[in-house]
Amino acid sequence: MLNGRFAALLGQDCRAWLLHATDWQVAYGMAPISLPRMACLNELSTLTKVMPMSDSSPVNPPRKTSPLSRLIFSSRWLQLPLYLGLIAAQAVYAFHFWVELVHLLEAAFGSQTALQALVNSIGYKADPPVVSLNETIIMLVVLALIDVVMISNLLIMVIVGGYETFVSRMYLEQHPDQPEWLSHVNASVLKVKLAMAIIGISSIHLLKTFINAANYDEKVLIWQTIIHLAFLLSAIAIAYTDKLLNETRSLGDTH
């Protein structure tokens, strides 16, 4: 509406006077300005000062956030001590890893004290007293170390992914050491990755139990297997639900 009216006005005599003449005396040869021309100029001046020159709708100013909304949104920072606590727990796991590794190296060089510490930590029992490292003890200790690493990876995913998703952006897009999975992490992806990590940890525990099955009751073996299957089914259900949500979102975007 505005552009059409403005173009029509510019098509009148005032267009030449306004746009092409630097002096109205040059354009009209000292002729007096008529009332229609004066009215045209006044209307053009009013339109150009008051009305916008484009058809785009004016941008509405952002709504002011209420104090209650700001308080509720700021409550996400209450999770910060929780993530700091998980960092402290990861430090404990790292210390435990190095203690077990040092014991394994000392036992490999014949230290009986380190060997007994390993046997007690993995719960290994044998009728003849254990006087040296054997394949079973080494395998159980290595699985215990892998278990610690996988739990540490789980903590990293919870700390970094949870903070990025629920607390605040970390702006690591240009960082050279940004983890690959963090570039597309969200609540759904984080749940699936956590479920897969828990299945891996459960698999390690179940393998340790079966290797040392002679020192466990039959009910313990059965229940550990059932719990592992429950974790597996839960992960499949979470992944399938996430797949359905992505398909529904894709259909909504196409329509």
KEKE-3310 file (N, C-alpha, C; in steps of 0.2 Angstrom, whole numbers, plus 5000, padded with zeros to 4 digits):
npx = (5004:5009:5021:5015:5007:5016:5024:5014:5013:5026:5025:5019:5020:5028:5038:5048:5052:5056:5066:5075:5078:5088:5085:5070:5068:5075:5069:5056:5057:5056:5043:5028:5025:5012:4996:4992:5005:5012:5004:5006:5020:5020:5013:5022:5033:5028:5025:5038:5044:5037:5032:5038:5049:5048:5040:5040:5035:5035:5047:5043:5047:5057:5049:5049:5057:5049:5052:5050:5051:5065:5071:5067:5073:5086:5088:5094:5107:5109:5113:5126:5135:5133:5138:5152:5154:5154:5165:5175:5172:5177:5190:5193:5191:5201:5213:5211:5212:5226:5232:5228:5234:5248:5249:5248:5259:5269:5266:5269:5283:5286:5281:5274:5265:5258:5252:5243:5235:5229:5222:5213:5206:5200:5192:5196:5197:5206:5209:5223:5236:5238:5253:5259:5257:5244:5235:5221:5220:5227:5219:5206:5211:5214:5201:5195:5202:5198:5185:5185:5189:5178:5168:5173:5173:5159:5156:5162:5153:5141:5145:5150:5141:5129:5130:5131:5119:5109:5113:5122:5128:5144:5152:5161:5163:5174:5184:5199:5200:5187:5175:5169:5156:5150:5146:5133:5125:5111:5096:5090:5100:5109:5104:5103:5117:5121:5114:5120:5133:5131:5127:5139:5147:5140:5142:5156:5156:5148:5156:5168:5162:5159:5171:5177:5168:5168:5169:5157:5139:5126:5114:5118:5125:5114:5105:5113:5114:5101:5099:5108:5102:5090:5095:5099:5087:5081:5089:5087:5074:5074:5082:5074:5062:5068:5071:5057:5053:5062:5058:5044:5047:5053:5043:5035:5042:5043:5030)
npy = (4994:5006:5008:5009:5020:5030:5029:5034:5047:5052:5052:5064:5082:5086:5076:5079:5091:5088:5078:5080:5093:5105:5118:5126:5137:5135:5124:5128:5141:5153:5153:5154:5142:5131:5128:5114:5108:5111:5105:5092:5090:5092:5081:5071:5073:5071:5057:5051:5054:5048:5036:5019:5014:5002:4986:4977:4971:4979:4975:4967:4973:4963:4954:4958:4949:4942:4943:4931:4922:4924:4919:4906:4901:4904:4894:4883:4883:4878:4865:4865:4862:4849:4843:4847:4839:4827:4828:4827:4814:4808:4810:4803:4790:4790:4790:4778:4769:4771:4766:4752:4749:4751:4741:4730:4730:4729:4717:4709:4709:4702:4705:4700:4707:4716:4707:4700:4711:4713:4701:4702:4713:4710:4699:4686:4669:4654:4636:4631:4642:4658:4662:4668:4678:4673:4669:4671:4680:4691:4694:4697:4708:4717:4718:4725:4737:4741:4743:4753:4764:4764:4768:4781:4787:4787:4796:4808:4810:4812:4824:4834:4833:4834:4847:4855:4853:4856:4866:4877:4885:4879:4884:4877:4875:4880:4874:4865:4852:4848:4835:4823:4818:4828:4838:4836:4834:4831:4831:4818:4811:4810:4802:4790:4787:4786:4775:4765:4766:4761:4748:4743:4744:4735:4723:4721:4719:4707:4698:4698:4691:4679:4674:4672:4663:4652:4657:4663:4662:4652:4659:4672:4673:4671:4682:4693:4691:4692:4706:4712:4709:4716:4729:4729:4728:4739:4749:4747:4750:4764:4768:4765:4773:4786:4785:4785:4797:4806:4802:4807:4821:4824:4821:4831:4843:4841:4844)
npz = (5000:5004:4996:4983:4984:4986:4974:4965:4969:4967:4953:4950:4947:4958:4958:4949:4954:4967:4966:4954:4953:4959:4963:4965:4957:4946:4941:4938:4933:4940:4943:4953:4966:4965:4974:4973:4970:4982:4992:4988:4990:5004:5008:5004:5011:5024:5023:5021:5032:5043:5039:5036:5023:5016:5013:5023:5038:5054:5067:5082:5098:5110:5123:5140:5152:5166:5184:5191:5181:5177:5189:5190:5178:5181:5191:5186:5188:5200:5198:5195:5207:5208:5196:5198:5209:5203:5195:5205:5209:5198:5199:5210:5204:5195:5203:5209:5198:5195:5207:5206:5195:5198:5208:5200:5192:5201:5207:5196:5196:5207:5219:5234:5243:5235:5226:5235:5238:5225:5224:5234:5230:5218:5222:5221:5224:5228:5230:5232:5239:5232:5225:5214:5200:5189:5174:5175:5186:5180:5170:5176:5183:5173:5167:5177:5177:5164:5167:5176:5167:5158:5166:5169:5157:5156:5166:5160:5149:5156:5163:5154:5143:5150:5157:5145:5140:5149:5158:5153:5138:5131:5121:5112:5098:5090:5096:5096:5102:5104:5108:5097:5098:5105:5097:5091:5102:5112:5123:5120:5113:5122:5132:5125:5123:5136:5140:5132:5137:5150:5147:5142:5153:5162:5154:5156:5170:5171:5163:5171:5182:5177:5173:5185:5191:5200:5212:5215:5220:5212:5211:5211:5198:5190:5192:5189:5176:5172:5175:5167:5154:5156:5156:5143:5136:5140:5134:5121:5120:5123:5112:5101:5104:5103:5089:5084:5088:5081:5068:5068:5070:5058:5049:5052:5049:5035:5031)
capx = (5000:5013:5025:5010:5005:5022:5026:5010:5014:5032:5023:5016:5025:5033:5044:5054:5054:5060:5072:5079:5080:5092:5082:5064:5068:5078:5064:5050:5058:5053:5035:5026:5023:5004:4994:4993:5011:5013:5001:5010:5027:5019:5011:5028:5037:5025:5026:5045:5047:5033:5030:5043:5050:5048:5034:5041:5032:5039:5049:5041:5052:5056:5045:5053:5056:5047:5057:5049:5054:5072:5072:5066:5078:5093:5089:5098:5114:5109:5116:5133:5139:5132:5144:5158:5155:5155:5172:5179:5172:5181:5197:5194:5192:5208:5217:5210:5215:5233:5233:5227:5240:5254:5249:5249:5266:5273:5265:5273:5290:5286:5279:5268:5260:5254:5248:5238:5231:5225:5218:5208:5202:5195:5188:5198:5199:5208:5211:5230:5237:5241:5260:5262:5252:5242:5231:5215:5221:5229:5213:5202:5213:5213:5194:5193:5204:5193:5178:5186:5190:5172:5164:5176:5169:5152:5156:5163:5147:5136:5147:5150:5134:5123:5131:5130:5112:5104:5115:5124:5133:5151:5155:5167:5163:5180:5190:5202:5199:5180:5173:5165:5149:5147:5143:5126:5122:5105:5094:5088:5106:5113:5101:5105:5124:5122:5112:5125:5139:5129:5127:5146:5149:5137:5145:5162:5155:5146:5162:5172:5159:5159:5178:5178:5162:5168:5168:5150:5134:5122:5109:5121:5126:5107:5103:5117:5113:5094:5100:5111:5097:5086:5099:5100:5081:5080:5093:5084:5067:5076:5084:5068:5058:5071:5070:5051:5053:5065:5053:5039:5049:5055:5037:5032:5046:5041:5023)
capy = (5000:5012:5009:5011:5027:5034:5029:5038:5054:5053:5053:5070:5087:5086:5072:5083:5097:5085:5073:5082:5101:5108:5124:5127:5142:5132:5119:5131:5147:5158:5153:5153:5136:5131:5124:5107:5106:5112:5099:5085:5090:5091:5074:5066:5074:5067:5050:5049:5055:5044:5029:5015:5014:4995:4983:4973:4972:4981:4970:4968:4972:4957:4954:4958:4943:4943:4941:4924:4918:4924:4915:4899:4900:4904:4888:4878:4884:4873:4858:4866:4858:4841:4842:4848:4833:4821:4829:4825:4807:4805:4811:4797:4784:4790:4788:4770:4766:4770:4761:4745:4747:4750:4734:4724:4730:4727:4709:4706:4709:4697:4708:4697:4712:4719:4702:4699:4717:4712:4696:4704:4718:4706:4694:4679:4664:4647:4632:4632:4649:4661:4664:4672:4680:4669:4672:4673:4686:4696:4695:4700:4715:4721:4720:4730:4743:4743:4745:4760:4768:4765:4772:4787:4789:4789:4802:4813:4811:4816:4830:4838:4833:4837:4854:4859:4853:4858:4872:4883:4883:4880:4887:4873:4874:4881:4871:4859:4846:4846:4829:4822:4817:4834:4843:4835:4831:4834:4826:4812:4808:4809:4796:4784:4786:4784:4768:4761:4765:4757:4741:4741:4743:4729:4718:4720:4716:4700:4694:4697:4686:4672:4671:4670:4660:4647:4660:4666:4658:4652:4665:4679:4673:4671:4688:4697:4690:4695:4713:4714:4709:4722:4735:4729:4729:4747:4753:4746:4754:4771:4770:4765:4779:4791:4784:4787:4805:4809:4802:4812:4827:4824:4822:4838:4848:4841:4847)
capz = (5000:5005:4990:4977:4985:4986:4967:4962:4971:4963:4946:4948:4946:4963:4958:4946:4959:4973:4964:4949:4953:4965:4965:4962:4952:4940:4938:4936:4930:4945:4943:4960:4967:4966:4980:4972:4971:4989:4995:4986:4994:5011:5009:5003:5017:5030:5022:5021:5039:5047:5037:5033:5015:5014:5014:5028:5044:5059:5071:5088:5103:5114:5129:5145:5156:5173:5189:5192:5175:5178:5195:5188:5173:5185:5195:5182:5191:5206:5196:5195:5212:5206:5191:5201:5213:5198:5193:5211:5209:5193:5201:5214:5200:5192:5208:5210:5192:5196:5213:5204:5190:5202:5211:5195:5190:5207:5207:5190:5198:5212:5226:5237:5246:5229:5224:5239:5237:5219:5225:5238:5227:5213:5225:5218:5229:5226:5236:5234:5240:5226:5226:5209:5195:5184:5168:5178:5190:5176:5166:5181:5185:5167:5166:5182:5174:5159:5170:5178:5161:5155:5171:5168:5151:5157:5170:5156:5145:5160:5165:5149:5140:5155:5158:5139:5138:5154:5162:5149:5132:5133:5115:5110:5091:5086:5100:5092:5106:5105:5107:5091:5100:5108:5091:5090:5108:5115:5129:5117:5111:5128:5135:5121:5124:5143:5140:5129:5141:5155:5144:5141:5160:5164:5151:5159:5176:5169:5161:5177:5186:5174:5174:5192:5193:5205:5219:5216:5220:5206:5211:5209:5191:5186:5193:5185:5169:5171:5176:5161:5149:5157:5154:5136:5133:5141:5129:5114:5120:5122:5105:5097:5106:5100:5082:5082:5089:5075:5062:5069:5069:5051:5045:5054:5045:5028:5030)
cpx = (5004:5018:5021:5008:5011:5024:5021:5011:5021:5030:5021:5022:5030:5039:5050:5056:5058:5066:5077:5081:5083:5089:5076:5063:5070:5073:5058:5050:5055:5046:5033:5024:5015:5003:4994:5000:5014:5010:5004:5017:5026:5017:5017:5032:5035:5026:5033:5047:5043:5033:5037:5043:5050:5041:5034:5038:5037:5041:5047:5046:5051:5053:5050:5052:5054:5052:5056:5052:5062:5074:5072:5072:5085:5094:5093:5105:5115:5113:5123:5137:5138:5138:5151:5159:5157:5163:5177:5178:5176:5188:5198:5195:5199:5213:5217:5213:5223:5236:5233:5233:5247:5255:5250:5256:5271:5272:5269:5280:5291:5284:5273:5263:5256:5250:5242:5233:5226:5220:5212:5203:5197:5191:5190:5200:5201:5210:5219:5231:5240:5248:5263:5256:5250:5237:5225:5215:5222:5222:5207:5204:5212:5206:5192:5196:5200:5187:5179:5186:5183:5167:5167:5173:5162:5151:5157:5157:5142:5138:5147:5144:5129:5124:5129:5122:5107:5106:5117:5128:5140:5155:5162:5167:5170:5186:5193:5201:5192:5178:5169:5158:5146:5144:5136:5123:5116:5102:5093:5095:5110:5110:5103:5112:5125:5120:5117:5131:5137:5129:5134:5149:5147:5140:5152:5161:5153:5152:5167:5169:5159:5166:5179:5171:5162:5168:5162:5145:5130:5117:5112:5123:5119:5105:5107:5116:5106:5095:5103:5106:5092:5089:5098:5093:5079:5083:5090:5077:5069:5078:5078:5063:5061:5070:5063:5050:5056:5061:5047:5041:5051:5048:5034:5036:5044:5034:5023)
cpy = (5006:5013:5011:5018:5032:5034:5034:5045:5056:5055:5060:5075:5087:5082:5075:5088:5094:5082:5076:5089:5102:5114:5125:5132:5140:5128:5123:5139:5153:5158:5151:5145:5136:5127:5117:5104:5106:5106:5093:5085:5089:5084:5069:5067:5070:5060:5047:5049:5050:5037:5025:5015:5007:4992:4978:4975:4974:4975:4972:4968:4966:4959:4954:4952:4945:4941:4934:4920:4918:4920:4908:4897:4899:4898:4883:4878:4880:4866:4859:4862:4851:4839:4842:4842:4827:4822:4826:4817:4804:4805:4805:4790:4784:4788:4780:4767:4765:4766:4754:4744:4747:4743:4729:4724:4728:4719:4706:4705:4705:4700:4704:4701:4714:4713:4700:4705:4716:4707:4698:4709:4715:4701:4687:4675:4657:4643:4632:4640:4652:4664:4668:4674:4674:4672:4674:4679:4692:4699:4699:4707:4719:4723:4725:4737:4746:4746:4752:4765:4769:4769:4780:4791:4791:4795:4808:4815:4815:4823:4835:4839:4836:4844:4858:4858:4856:4864:4878:4881:4884:4883:4884:4872:4874:4878:4865:4852:4845:4839:4828:4822:4823:4839:4842:4832:4835:4829:4819:4808:4806:4803:4790:4782:4784:4777:4763:4760:4761:4749:4739:4740:4736:4723:4716:4716:4708:4696:4693:4691:4679:4669:4669:4667:4655:4650:4664:4660:4658:4657:4671:4679:4674:4679:4694:4697:4693:4703:4715:4714:4714:4728:4735:4731:4737:4751:4753:4750:4761:4773:4770:4771:4785:4791:4787:4794:4808:4808:4806:4819:4829:4825:4829:4843:4847:4844:4854)
cpz = (5000:4999:4984:4978:4984:4978:4964:4963:4967:4956:4945:4948:4951:4963:4954:4950:4964:4971:4959:4949:4960:4968:4962:4957:4946:4937:4935:4934:4934:4945:4951:4961:4969:4972:4979:4973:4978:4993:4994:4990:5001:5013:5009:5009:5023:5029:5023:5028:5044:5046:5035:5026:5012:5016:5020:5035:5050:5064:5078:5093:5107:5120:5135:5150:5163:5178:5191:5187:5175:5183:5193:5183:5176:5189:5192:5185:5197:5204:5195:5200:5211:5201:5194:5206:5209:5196:5199:5211:5204:5195:5206:5210:5197:5197:5209:5204:5193:5202:5210:5199:5193:5205:5206:5193:5195:5208:5201:5191:5204:5219:5228:5240:5240:5226:5228:5239:5231:5220:5229:5234:5222:5216:5223:5224:5225:5231:5237:5235:5234:5228:5220:5204:5190:5179:5171:5182:5185:5172:5170:5182:5179:5166:5171:5180:5169:5162:5173:5173:5158:5160:5170:5162:5152:5161:5165:5152:5149:5162:5160:5145:5144:5156:5151:5138:5143:5158:5157:5144:5134:5127:5113:5102:5088:5090:5096:5095:5107:5103:5101:5093:5103:5103:5090:5096:5110:5120:5126:5116:5117:5132:5132:5123:5131:5143:5137:5133:5147:5153:5144:5148:5163:5161:5154:5166:5175:5167:5167:5181:5183:5174:5181:5195:5199:5212:5220:5216:5213:5205:5209:5201:5187:5187:5189:5178:5167:5171:5169:5155:5150:5155:5146:5133:5134:5136:5122:5114:5120:5115:5100:5098:5103:5092:5080:5083:5083:5069:5062:5067:5061:5047:5046:5050:5038:5027:5033)
residu = (MET:LEU:ASN:GLY:ARG:PHE:ALA:ALA:LEU:LEU:GLY:GLN:ASP:CYS:ARG:ALA:TRP:LEU:LEU:HIS:ALA:THR:ASP:TRP:GLN:VAL:ALA:TYR:GLY:MET:ALA:PRO:ILE:SER:LEU:PRO:ARG:MET:ALA:CYS:LEU:ASN:GLU:LEU:SER:THR:LEU:THR:LYS:VAL:MET:PRO:MET:SER:ASP:SER:SER:PRO:VAL:ASN:PRO:PRO:ARG:LYS:THR:SER:PRO:LEU:SER:ARG:LEU:ILE:PHE:SER:SER:ARG:TRP:LEU:GLN:LEU:PRO:LEU:TYR:LEU:GLY:LEU:ILE:ALA:ALA:GLN:ALA:VAL:TYR:ALA:PHE:HIS:PHE:TRP:VAL:GLU:LEU:VAL:HIS:LEU:LEU:GLU:ALA:ALA:PHE:GLY:SER:GLN:THR:ALA:LEU:GLN:ALA:LEU:VAL:ASN:SER:ILE:GLY:TYR:LYS:ALA:ASP:PRO:PRO:VAL:VAL:SER:LEU:ASN:GLU:THR:ILE:ILE:MET:LEU:VAL:VAL:LEU:ALA:LEU:ILE:ASP:VAL:VAL:MET:ILE:SER:ASN:LEU:LEU:ILE:MET:VAL:ILE:VAL:GLY:GLY:TYR:GLU:THR:PHE:VAL:SER:ARG:MET:TYR:LEU:GLU:GLN:HIS:PRO:ASP:GLN:PRO:GLU:TRP:LEU:SER:HIS:VAL:ASN:ALA:SER:VAL:LEU:LYS:VAL:LYS:LEU:ALA:MET:ALA:ILE:ILE:GLY:ILE:SER:SER:ILE:HIS:LEU:LEU:LYS:THR:PHE:ILE:ASN:ALA:ALA:ASN:TYR:ASP:GLU:LYS:VAL:LEU:ILE:TRP:GLN:THR:ILE:ILE:HIS:LEU:ALA:PHE:LEU:LEU:SER:ALA:ILE:ALA:ILE:ALA:TYR:THR:ASP:LYS:LEU:LEU:ASN:GLU:THR:ARG:SER:LEU:GLY:ASP:THR:HIS)
# end
